[in-house]
């Protein structure tokens, strides 16, 4: 029996690639769904970090983890190396459409390598996280693309051959092609719309929608955010210099508009040594200044209106504040005087003392009727939490 060394080499590469894709799928699910999972062996530092790459939104395509796409590619490649034998079986006669399998391997290998290079670019320059297992599959894709062809002429002819064979196959089995096309499009549409393979991405997509908002479309002015005599009380500890707090603010404003018995009570927790003396270092310069601005606006009845503007504009001095004061129609002289008052300092210190007593070390942190939640929730998760505590939707 004569052994086709090219096919054997491609089979070996396909098996290795498939095994790596399985491992990448395991890393993907451990990183995203197992909060007790230890760091994988290929998470070495901030840059060479398989776990970090797996947690990004670019680790999936059309609602399916890239590792699954890798498995499909290597299975297909292996299948093409044995299709000549399979088509001899009576019940697999339809496989006769695969006339030049090595040419097809060249084509899909080339596309896989091009995609690999795009992913490498995104990893290095966009997310700044490199997965070394992924890099190994990139080399495998490169070899799979080059091995079948004897020379460059044969390599480029492979594309023409593949297209011609594909068209001939459609002509011979048009109904089968249409059925497979409908099933494939339907499957990918469902996976993209429902995120059934990547449920954790629903939160990321939901939060991203709010992060892209330049201003708070649900902004409520006044000193009360929600219903005065609410049954569901959200005690919020946040920092005007915190990017996630900006998003959280928008989500909470939306919630109190959609629920009748929810109220948000805010406590300032600036990560700024100017007023937060227990911090080892300043993380958000100007956060104390902005907290005092919100408190001063509250003395004129618009704490929450100013809060939204502070998140959106990040004023660092009185000059930056003037447009915001004018926008809210506040008394400028009184506002600036109140900002510097002892009463405002005491108000801010009382908020900080409450955060110290609770041992809080992150923003945003909120208590919903006493139930503690650290970090941001997607809007759907917030809805579930509020409704568990008795929040009622407006009719």
C-alpha positions, 0 to 999 in steps of 0.5 A, spaced: 500 500 500 502 506 497 502 512 503 500 519 501 505 523 505 502 529 504 495 527 506 498 523 512 502 530 514 495 534 513 491 529 517 497 529 523 496 537 523 489 536 523 489 532 529 494 537 532 489 543 530 483 539 533 486 537 540 489 545 540 482 547 539 479 543 544 483 545 549 482 552 547 474 551 548 476 548 555 480 555 557 474 559 554 469 556 558 473 556 564 475 563 563 468 565 562 464 561 567 468 558 572 469 563 577 474 558 581 478 556 575 485 557 576 489 561 571 491 556 565 498 555 563 498 559 557 496 565 562 503 568 563 503 575 564 499 581 562 500 580 554 501 573 553 494 571 556 490 566 553 485 567 559 484 574 558 484 573 550 478 568 551 474 573 555 474 579 550 468 580 545 473 578 539 473 571 542 467 569 538 464 570 531 457 570 529 455 567 537 460 561 536 467 561 540 472 561 535 475 555 538 469 551 535 470 554 528 477 551 529 474 544 531 470 545 524 476 547 520 480 541 522 474 536 522 473 538 515 480 538 513 481 531 515 475 529 512 477 532 505 483 527 506 479 521 506 473 523 502 476 519 496 475 512 500 468 514 503 465 516 496 466 508 494 461 507 499 454 506 496 450 510 501 455 516 500 455 516 493 453 524 493 460 525 495 462 524 488 462 532 488 468 532 491 473 531 485 479 535 487 479 535 495 487 537 495 485 543 492 479 544 497 484 544 502 489 549 499 483 554 499 480 553 506 487 553 509 488 559 505 482 562 508 483 560 515 490 563 515 488 569 513 483 569 518 489 567 523 493 573 521 487 578 522 486 575 529 493 576 530 493 583 529 487 584 533 490 580 539 497 585 538 494 592 537 487 592 539 486 587 545 493 587 547 492 580 549 496 574 545 494 567 546 500 562 544 496 556 543 492 560 538 499 562 535 501 555 534 494 554 530 496 559 526 502 556 523 498 549 522 493 553 518 499 556 514 502 549 513 495 546 511 494 551 506 501 550 502 502 542 503 497 540 498 500 544 492 506 542 488 508 549 486 505 556 486 501 555 479 498 549 482 496 553 488 493 559 484 489 554 480 486 550 486 482 556 487 479 556 480 478 548 481 474 549 487 470 554 484 468 550 478 467 544 482 463 548 487 458 550 481 458 543 478 456 540 485 450 545 486 448 544 479 448 536 480 444 537 487 441 543 487 435 541 493 441 539 497 445 545 497 438 549 498 437 545 504 444 546 507 444 553 506 437 554 509 440 550 515 446 553 516 444 560 515 438 559 520 443 556 525 448 562 525 442 567 525 439 563 532 446 563 535 448 570 533 441 573 536 440 568 542 448 568 544 446 560 546 453 558 545 456 565 549 451 567 554 456 571 558 456 576 552 449 578 553 452 582 559 458 585 555 453 587 549 448 590 553 453 594 557 457 596 551 450 599 548 450 604 554 458 605 554 457 608 547 452 613 549 455 620 549 450 622 554 444 620 559 438 619 555 434 617 561 437 623 565 432 625 571 433 632 574 432 633 582 434 631 588 430 624 588 431 619 583 425 614 583 419 614 588 419 618 594 416 612 598 419 606 594 419 599 597 425 597 593 431 602 595 438 602 592 444 604 596 449 606 591 456 607 592 460 610 586 465 615 584 464 620 578 471 618 575 469 611 574 468 609 567 463 603 569 459 608 574 458 612 568 454 606 565 451 604 571 448 611 572 445 611 566 442 604 567 439 606 574 436 612 571 432 607 566 430 603 571 427 608 576 423 610 569 420 603 568 419 601 575 414 605 580 417 603 587 424 604 586 429 609 589 436 610 588 440 613 594 447 615 592 453 615 597 460 619 594 466 614 594 471 618 590 478 614 589 481 621 590 486 622 596 484 629 596 478 627 601 479 620 601 485 619 606 484 612 607 487 611 600 494 608 598 494 612 592 489 617 588 486 613 582 481 618 579 484 625 580 478 630 581 473 625 583 473 629 590 472 636 586 466 632 582 463 629 589 462 636 592 459 639 585 454 634 586 453 636 593 452 643 592 447 642 586 443 638 591 443 644 595 439 647 589 435 641 588 438 638 582 443 633 585 441 628 580 442 632 574 449 635 576 451 627 577 449 625 570 453 631 567 459 630 572 459 623 569 459 626 562 464 631 562 469 630 568 470 637 570 476 639 573 476 646 576 471 651 576 472 654 569 469 647 567 463 647 571 460 654 569 457 651 563 454 645 567 451 650 572 448 654 567 445 648 563 442 646 570 439 653 571 443 654 578 445 660 582 452 660 580 455 664 586 451 660 591 453 654 587 461 655 588 460 658 595 456 651 597 462 647 594 467 650 598 463 650 605 464 646 611 457 643 610 459 640 604 466 637 606 462 634 612 457 631 607 462 628 603 466 625 609 459 622 612 458 618 605 466 616 606 465 614 613 459 609 611 463 606 605 469 605 611 464 602 616 462 597 610 469 595 608 467 597 601 473 597 596 470 598 589 465 602 585 460 601 583 457 597 589 450 597 591 445 594 596 438 593 593 434 592 600 440 590 603 443 585 598 450 587 596 452 587 589 459 589 586 460 592 579 455 593 574 450 589 572 446 588 565 440 592 565 436 585 564 440 582 570 438 589 574 431 588 572 431 581 575 434 583 581 429 589 582 423 584 581 426 579 586 425 585 591 418 587 589 419 592 584 413 593 579 413 595 572 409 602 570 403 600 566 
